[in-house]
């Protein structure tokens, strides 16, 4: 377990992360919370009652509050959405920022959540919670062409369906950087039109 944590932290330390210089967008953070056994990460389906992106697959996350670091925001959102309280020492590193069509720039924070943590999903925010083994995202995504954009839409196969950007893009970069040591970029990958608002 500790060796996996060390390998993930080392892969992120070697990665030359690219922030997005987009002051026109609202800052947000998402958590890639790694757990054992597995190893796995935590993935949610957003509650149908939410105003934005209801019912979509999502990593725990949300808007970064003034004065918060990316890691603080990701850990706060984990606590609010899943009842999972983590300290600063759980932060392993960051992936590239991903600007969204809906007005945010998302910073993915990779965290170590330990062995079989107690989770208490908030029904106001989360309709489903999945512990996804890392091997399930170690697959090649599908790229689609759409008339509305010159950039390809990424679709990450999971659970017999597809996870789109931003979540699909973030998870694909995690796979590339952490599982394979490849500095693959994903900020240019497009979201499906239904996620543009």
Secondary structure, 3 states (H helix, E strand, C coil): CHHHHHHHHHHHHHCCCCCCCCCCCEEEEEEEEEEECCCEEEEEEECCCCCCCCCCEECCEEECCCCCCHHHHHHHHHHHHHCCCCCHHHEEEEEEEEECCCCEEEEEEEEEEEECCCCCCCCCCEEEEEEEEHHHHCCCCEEEEECCEEEEEEEEEECCEEEECCHHHHHHHHHHHHHHCCCCCCCCCECCHHHCC
